[in-house]
Amino acid sequence: MGVLKFLVWTACAVGLGVFLARGNVDGRSPLEHMERTWKRSVNPSAMDKLKGGFEDALDDAKQVVSQKSANASPPRERITAEDRAAINDIIAKKK
């Protein structure tokens, strides 16, 4: 039953694709109608602005991260002199 459903849905999807590409509505295919509507409703310059804004933001983020990693101070050592002496004694006993 599952294979039959798969085949039916696949055939429907292929049929819809063929209709969108080759069907004729008012002298144009539905795909051409959608393209014309898209070009009218979506301002290409606005899309370019969004793309440029994203790229600028990405460059700024990379710059900030590289500055922080270059200016980072090494971690502070929190081991006291007494702790260091105790560790050295343990190491000396093992040898």
N, C-alpha and C positions, 0 to 999 in steps of 0.2 A: 504494500500500500504506500509505503514511504517513497519508493522509487517512482511510482506513478505520479504522486504529488510533485516530486522533483521535476519530472519530465513535463508535466502540465505547466508549472510555474516558469520553467525555462522557456518553453514554447511561447508563453504569454509575454515574457520579457523580450524575447527576440522579436516577436510580432510587434510589440510596442516600439522597439528600436527601429524596425524597418518602417513603420508608419511615421515616426518622427522624422526620419531622414528622407523618405520618398513620398509621403502622403501629400495631398494637394488640398490646401485650404485657402480660398481666395487667391489662387494663382501662385501661392508660395507654400513651401513645406513648413510644418509646425516648428521645425528647428530654426528656419530663417526668421519666422515670426518672433521666436524667443530671443534670437540674437539681436534683432532690431529693437525689441522692447528693452533688452539689457543695455544696449548702447544709448538709448534715450534716457533711461531712468538712472543709470549709474554714471556719474561724472568720472571719466578716466583720470582727470587731474587729481580728483579727491583720492582715488585709489593709489596714485603715485605718491601723494603726500603721506598716506598711511604707511606705504612701503618705506619711503625715505625716513619717516619718523621712527619706525621700528629699527631700521639700520643704524640711525644716529644713537638711539637709546642703547642698542647693543654695543656700539663702540664706546659709549660713555661708561657702561658697566664694566667692560674689559679694562678700560683705563683705570677706573677706581680700584678694581681688584688688583691690578698689577702694582699700583702705588702702595696699597696696603701691604702687599707681600714684600715689597722692597723696603718699606720703612718699619717692618715688624722687628721688635726687639726679641732677642733670644729669651726663652723661658727662664724665670728666676729659679734658682736652686734653693730648695727649702730644707736642705740637710744641714744640720748644725755640725760644728767641729767635733762635738762629742759623738754624734751618730757616725760621722766619717771614721773616727778612731775605732769605734766598736766594730764597724764593718771591716776595717783593715785587720783588726785582731782576729776576727772570724776567718778571714781569708788566709792569714798567716798560720792559724791552727790547722787548716785543711791541708796545707802543703807539708 
